[in-house]
Amino acid sequence: MSEDSILSLKPALLWKYFYDISQVPRPSKKETKIIEHIKTFAVNHNLQYKIDKVGNIVISIPPTKGFEKSPTIVLQGHIDMVCEKNKGTKHDFENDPIKLVREDGWITAEGTTLGSDNGIGVAAALAAGTDPEVQHGPLEILLTIDEETGLTGANNLQPGFITGKTLLNLDSEEDGAFYVGCSGGVDTAGVFKIDYQNAPSGFVAYELLVTGLKGGHSGLDIDAGRANAIKLLVRSLKALENIDYHLAKIEGGSKRNAIPREAEATILFNPTDEKNISDILNYMQSCFLNEFNKSDNKLKIEFNKLNTSPEKVFTNSFKDKIVKVLLSLPHGVVAMSQDISGLVETSTNVATISFQKDEIVIGTSQRSSIESAQSYIAQSVESIFSLSGAIVNSGDGYSGWKPNLNSEILKVSKNVFTKLFKKEPEVKAIHAGLECGILGEKYHGLDMVSFGPTIQGAHSPDERVNIETVDKFYTLLKEILKNIAN
């Protein structure tokens, strides 16, 4: 369907730009093609732009006639996207366009992430800067790279790259809400050198798969009670501990900021144990479906014989170590905010387990709006890795964004929203990393607010954006710019 899916949608200019963006591959850390697309966009519209050494772009938009003395406003978003696809979906994120689909008032993608995070925000910024009906003062459209896997663009932004003192971040996902704060975060990984032994003769090899989970954003969806595929896989392996089986491979998850949707292991065992193992796995599946009957009722455990058998397997002691470490690692909500009702304060996500020839790397991420709490939960994870003999790798982390309820741009935005929609907006903080935290550290005194349309299922193939709220989002953006300009 793709281009046909946006026909007749309003605002037409925003949807056109979003479609154009969706046709350009833009995985995190591989943004070369989308950078060229944005450069071409600026040239075609006779707009000045500059690019820094890491790939961040600023497009300068002249003011509408009569508003030359209005303050400069920064419109900010990120150009990369999370690349996830359903098992069996054939899609090359480095070369293939996203296939858009319209369903019941939503735009989604065919078997992959949509990239509305943050493609809709980027499209809105480009539309506002080129729409002749929008009244505004000078604008700077700041588009950053690699927000999803390292906040690389924001972290490397240099002084003087933008001049505006007020910033509208267009990377939120809830209609009717203004965000004024976010959590900070850090990644913690454990690296294990694999101890091998020769595979026993006469054993058969099977693939054990955990699939069908919803997954989702490791911050926004961490309190939804969704299952973690890595955790379910290791619980299944634990249930087999009284059977003589060997582990040859274990993998799961794909992104540091996503709840794992799929995980797999290769196990070897005596053929006489096949029925017993199958019965145990069926029982575990029934347990999991009972535990997650609302959030993940399509989960399943697949148990398939492999045509070839590996020559080496993990030693029993190493197998037991990996299983115990994965069972021990905390996952989910650690604490709720004592200041903002319903806000997750601190959480941790068992995100990935990657298998290489000689190593297993377990990747986790910790978030909190309180720096000391974030440090504590990261130390807890580090301690589990250290006690098990792993090499611990910790990222530098990123800053949170402390709410300023007296913000001038917040006051303006709330007034505009109330006049437009005849109701009060919600003012919130978010349990996820917005670039505002880093930008606020680099540009002291920057007055910021974040908003956007309703996006569901971000970071998973279930991602979709609500069509009606995109129209509201753009109307709100236009009116805020007009109000500031006047």
C-alpha positions in Angstrom: 0.0 0.0 0.0 2.7 2.5 1.1 2.2 5.8 -0.7 -1.5 5.2 -1.2 -1.8 5.0 2.6 -1.3 8.7 3.1 -3.5 9.9 0.2 -6.0 12.5 1.4 -4.6 12.6 4.9 -4.2 16.0 6.6 -2.0 17.9 7.0 -0.9 16.9 3.5 2.5 18.5 3.6 3.5 16.8 6.9 2.3 13.4 5.6 4.2 13.9 2.3 7.4 14.6 4.2 6.9 11.6 6.5 6.4 9.4 3.5 9.5 10.7 1.9 11.5 10.1 5.1 10.1 6.6 5.4 11.5 5.7 1.9 15.0 6.5 3.1 16.9 3.9 5.2 18.0 5.4 8.5 19.1 2.8 11.1 20.8 4.3 14.1 24.6 4.8 13.5 24.0 4.5 9.7 22.3 7.8 8.9 24.3 8.7 5.8 21.3 8.3 3.4 18.9 10.3 5.5 21.5 13.1 6.0 21.9 13.4 2.3 18.1 13.5 2.0 17.8 16.3 4.5 20.6 18.2 2.7 18.8 17.9 -0.6 15.6 19.1 1.0 17.4 22.2 2.3 19.0 22.9 -1.1 15.7 22.4 -3.0 14.0 24.9 -0.6 16.9 27.4 -0.8 17.5 27.1 2.9 20.8 27.5 4.6 22.1 24.5 6.6 25.1 23.3 8.4 26.3 19.8 9.5 28.7 19.1 12.4 31.4 16.5 12.6 29.1 13.7 13.8 26.2 14.4 11.4 23.8 16.7 13.3 22.1 19.1 11.0 20.7 22.6 11.6 18.4 24.2 8.9 17.9 27.9 9.3 14.4 29.1 8.4 13.9 32.8 7.7 11.0 34.5 9.6 7.7 35.1 8.1 7.5 38.7 6.8 6.8 41.1 9.6 8.2 38.8 12.3 11.9 39.4 11.8 12.3 40.7 15.4 10.6 37.6 17.0 12.8 35.3 19.1 14.4 32.3 17.4 12.7 29.0 18.1 14.5 25.6 17.8 12.4 22.7 16.5 14.2 19.5 17.4 14.0 15.9 16.6 16.2 12.9 15.6 16.6 11.3 12.2 17.4 7.7 13.1 14.9 5.0 13.9 14.8 1.7 15.7 14.9 -1.2 13.2 12.9 -4.2 14.4 11.0 -6.7 12.3 8.9 -9.8 12.9 10.5 -13.2 12.5 9.9 -14.2 8.9 9.6 -10.6 7.6 12.1 -10.0 4.7 13.4 -6.5 5.1 16.8 -4.9 4.8 16.8 -1.8 7.0 19.9 -0.5 5.3 18.5 -0.5 1.8 14.7 -1.1 1.8 12.0 1.6 2.3 9.4 1.2 5.0 6.1 -0.1 3.7 3.3 2.1 5.1 -0.1 0.7 5.9 -3.3 2.5 6.9 -5.5 0.6 9.4 -8.6 1.9 11.2 -7.4 5.4 11.7 -3.7 4.5 12.2 -0.6 4.4 10.1 1.6 1.3 10.7 4.2 -0.6 8.8 4.2 -4.0 7.1 6.1 -6.3 9.5 8.6 -3.7 10.7 8.9 -0.7 13.0 7.3 2.3 11.4 9.8 5.0 12.3 7.1 7.5 13.4 9.5 7.8 16.3 10.8 10.3 15.4 9.9 10.6 11.7 6.6 12.3 12.4 8.4 15.0 14.5 11.0 15.5 11.8 8.3 15.8 9.2 6.3 18.3 11.3 9.4 20.5 11.7 10.1 20.4 8.0 6.5 21.2 7.2 6.3 24.1 9.7 9.5 25.5 8.1 8.2 25.4 4.5 4.4 25.8 4.9 3.5 29.3 3.6 0.4 29.3 6.0 2.6 29.1 9.1 3.4 32.4 10.8 6.7 32.3 12.7 9.8 34.1 13.7 13.3 32.8 12.9 13.5 29.0 13.2 16.3 26.5 13.6 15.5 22.9 12.8 17.9 20.8 14.8 18.0 17.2 13.6 20.3 14.9 15.6 21.7 11.5 14.8 21.8 8.2 16.7 19.3 9.1 19.4 18.1 5.6 19.8 21.3 3.7 20.5 23.5 6.2 22.2 22.2 9.8 22.0 25.4 10.3 20.1 24.2 13.4 18.2 23.0 15.3 21.3 26.1 14.2 23.3 28.4 15.6 20.7 26.6 18.9 20.0 29.0 21.7 20.2 28.5 25.2 21.7 27.1 27.7 19.2 25.6 25.1 16.8 22.2 26.6 17.7 21.4 30.1 18.8 17.8 29.9 19.9 17.0 30.0 23.6 13.6 28.2 23.3 13.3 24.7 22.1 10.3 22.6 21.0 11.2 18.9 21.2 8.9 17.0 18.8 9.7 13.5 20.1 6.8 12.7 22.5 4.2 10.1 21.9 1.0 11.1 23.7 -1.7 13.5 22.4 -2.8 16.0 24.9 0.3 16.0 27.0 3.3 18.3 27.4 6.5 16.7 28.8 8.8 18.7 31.0 11.1 16.1 32.4 12.7 12.7 31.6 14.8 10.0 33.2 18.5 9.6 32.8 20.0 6.3 31.9 23.1 4.0 31.7 23.9 0.7 30.0 25.6 -2.1 31.8 27.0 -5.2 30.1 28.6 -8.4 31.2 31.0 -10.2 29.0 31.6 -13.9 29.5 34.3 -16.0 27.9 32.7 -19.3 26.9 34.0 -22.6 28.3 33.5 -25.3 25.7 33.6 -29.1 25.6 33.1 -31.5 22.8 29.5 -32.4 22.1 28.5 -35.9 23.3 28.0 -38.5 20.6 24.5 -39.8 20.0 22.7 -36.6 21.2 20.3 -34.7 18.9 20.2 -30.9 18.5 17.0 -28.9 18.9 16.3 -25.2 18.6 14.3 -23.7 21.5 12.5 -20.5 20.6 10.4 -18.0 22.6 8.3 -15.9 20.3 5.1 -13.9 19.9 5.8 -11.3 22.6 4.9 -7.6 22.3 8.1 -6.2 23.6 8.2 -2.5 23.5 10.1 0.5 24.7 12.2 -0.3 27.8 11.2 2.9 29.4 7.7 3.8 28.2 6.4 0.2 28.4 8.4 -1.1 31.4 5.4 -0.8 33.7 3.0 -2.5 31.3 3.8 -5.9 32.8 5.0 -7.4 29.5 7.0 -10.5 29.3 10.8 -10.5 28.6 11.7 -13.2 26.1 15.2 -13.7 27.6 13.7 -14.2 31.0 11.2 -16.7 29.7 13.9 -18.6 27.8 16.1 -19.0 30.8 13.2 -20.0 33.0 12.5 -22.8 30.4 16.1 -23.9 30.6 16.0 -23.9 34.4 13.0 -26.2 34.2 15.1 -28.7 32.2 17.9 -28.9 34.9 17.1 -32.5 35.9 17.5 -33.7 32.3 21.0 -34.3 30.9 21.0 -31.6 28.2 23.8 -29.4 26.8 23.6 -25.8 25.8 25.4 -24.8 22.5 24.0 -21.3 21.8 21.8 -18.7 23.5 20.7 -15.4 22.0 17.9 -12.9 22.5 16.8 -9.3 22.1 18.3 -6.9 19.6 18.2 -3.4 21.0 19.5 -1.9 24.3 16.3 0.2 24.7 13.7 -2.5 23.8 12.1 -5.2 25.9 13.1 -8.4 24.2 10.4 -10.0 22.0 12.3 -13.1 20.9 15.0 -15.4 22.3 16.5 -18.7 21.3 18.8 -21.4 22.4 20.3 -24.5 20.8 20.3 -27.6 23.1 21.5 -31.1 22.7 20.1 -34.2 24.5 19.6 -37.9 24.4 16.8 -38.7 21.9 15.0 -40.7 24.6 14.4 -37.5 26.5 12.6 -35.8 23.7 9.0 -36.4 25.0 9.9 -35.5 28.5 11.5 -32.2 27.4 8.5 -31.4 25.1 6.1 -32.0 28.0 8.1 -29.7 30.3 8.2 -26.9 27.7 4.5 -27.2 27.1 3.9 -26.9 30.8 6.2 -23.8 30.9 4.3 -22.3 28.1 1.0 -22.8 29.9 2.6 -21.2 33.0 3.8 -18.2 31.0 0.4 -17.7 29.3 -1.3 -17.8 32.7 1.2 -15.2 34.1 0.9 -12.9 31.0 -2.6 -13.7 29.9 -3.4 -10.0 29.3 -0.1 -8.5 28.1 1.3 -11.3 26.0 -1.3 -13.9 25.3 0.3 -14.8 21.9 3.6 -15.9 23.3 4.7 -19.4 22.5 7.6 -21.8 22.9 8.7 -23.5 19.8 10.8 -26.7 19.9 12.3 -27.7 16.5 14.8 -30.4 15.5 17.9 -29.1 13.7 19.4 -30.7 10.6 22.9 -30.3 11.8 24.4 -30.6 15.3 27.2 -28.4 16.7 30.5 -30.0 17.4 31.0 -28.1 20.7 28.8 -27.3 23.6 29.2 -25.2 26.8 30.6 -27.0 29.8 28.0 -27.8 32.4 29.5 -25.4 34.9 29.4 -22.6 32.3 25.9 -23.5 31.3 24.8 -23.3 34.9 26.5 -20.0 35.4 24.8 -18.3 32.4 21.4 -19.6 33.5 21.8 -18.5 37.1 23.1 -15.0 36.0 20.1 -14.5 33.7 17.7 -15.6 36.4 19.4 -13.3 39.0 19.4 -10.1 36.9 16.6 -7.8 37.9 14.2 -6.7 35.2 11.3 -4.2 35.3 10.1 -1.5 37.6 12.3 -0.9 40.7 10.6 2.1 42.2 7.7 4.5 41.4 8.0 8.3 41.8 7.1 9.7 45.1 6.4 13.1 43.6 4.5 12.4 40.4 1.6 9.9 40.6 1.9 7.0 38.1 5.5 7.9 37.0 8.1 5.1 37.0 11.1 6.5 38.9 13.6 3.7 38.5 13.8 0.6 36.3 16.1 -1.9 34.7 15.9 -3.9 31.5 17.6 -7.2 30.6 17.8 -6.2 27.0 20.1 -8.5 24.9 22.1 -11.6 25.0 24.5 -12.0 22.1 26.4 -15.1 21.2 29.8 -14.9 19.4 32.4 -17.6 18.8 34.2 -17.2 22.1 32.0 -14.8 24.1 28.5 -14.2 25.4 27.6 -10.6 26.1 24.5 -9.8 28.3 23.3 -6.2 27.8 21.1 -4.3 30.3 20.0 -0.8 30.7 19.0 1.2 33.8 16.9 4.3 34.0 15.9 6.7 36.8 14.8 10.3 37.2 17.0 10.4 40.4 20.7 10.0 39.7 21.5 8.2 43.0 18.8 5.6 42.4 20.1 5.1 38.8 23.6 4.6 40.2 22.3 2.1 42.8 20.5 -0.2 40.4 23.4 -0.1 37.9 25.7 -1.1 40.8 23.4 -4.0 41.6 23.6 -5.3 38.1 27.4 -4.8 38.0 27.7 -6.8 41.2 25.9 -9.8 39.7 28.2 -9.7 36.7 31.3 -9.3 38.9 30.4 -12.1 41.2 30.0 -14.4 38.3 33.4 -13.6 36.9 32.3 -11.5 33.9 34.1 -8.4 32.5 31.8 -5.5 33.3 31.3 -2.7 30.7 29.4 0.4 31.7 28.4 3.2 29.4 28.9 6.9 30.3 25.1 7.3 30.7 23.0 10.4 29.9 21.4 13.1 31.9 17.9 13.4 33.0 15.8 16.6 32.5 14.6 18.2 35.7 11.0 19.6 35.3 10.6 23.4 35.4 6.9 24.0 36.0 7.5 27.8 35.8 8.9 27.5 32.2 7.8 30.3 29.9 7.4 28.1 26.9 5.3 25.7 29.0 3.0 28.5 29.9 2.6 29.6 26.3 2.0 26.0 25.1 -0.6 25.3 27.8 -2.5 28.5 26.9 -2.5 27.7 23.2 -3.6 24.2 23.8 -6.5 25.3 26.0 -7.7 27.8 23.5 -7.5 25.4 20.6 -9.1 22.3 22.3 -11.2 23.8 25.1 -9.5 21.7 27.8 -6.4 21.6 29.9 -3.4 19.6 28.7 -1.6 17.2 31.0 1.9 18.2 32.1 4.1 15.1 32.6 7.6 13.7 33.0 8.6 10.6 31.0 10.4 7.5 32.0 12.6 7.5 29.0 15.6 9.5 27.7 14.7 12.6 25.8 17.5 14.6 24.3 16.3 17.6 26.2 18.3 16.4 29.3 21.5 16.6 27.3 20.7 19.7 25.4 19.8 21.5 28.7 23.2 20.6 30.1 25.0 21.9 27.0 22.9 25.0 26.6 22.3 26.3 30.1 19.1 28.3 30.4 17.5 26.6 27.3 13.7 26.7 27.8 12.1 23.5 26.6 8.9 21.5 26.2 8.2 18.3 24.4 5.0 17.1 22.7 3.8 15.0 19.8 0.9 12.8 18.5 -0.2 9.5 19.9 2.3 6.7 19.0 1.9 3.2 20.2 4.3 0.3 20.2 7.4 2.3 19.5 10.5 0.2 19.0 8.5 -2.8 17.9 6.8 -4.0 14.7 3.5 -3.1 16.4 4.5 0.6 16.2 1.6 2.8 14.9 0.7 6.5 14.8 -2.8 7.9 15.2 -3.9 9.9 12.2 -6.3 12.2 13.9 -3.7 13.2 16.6 -1.1 14.0 13.9 -3.4 16.7 12.6 -3.9 18.0 16.2 -0.2 17.9 16.8 0.6 20.0 13.7 -2.2 22.5 14.5 -0.8 22.9 18.0 2.7 23.4 16.7 1.6 26.1 14.2 -0.4 28.0 16.8 2.5 27.9 19.3 4.9 29.3 16.7 2.3 32.0 15.8 1.7 32.9 19.4 5.5 33.3 20.1 6.0 35.3 16.9 3.3 37.7 17.9 
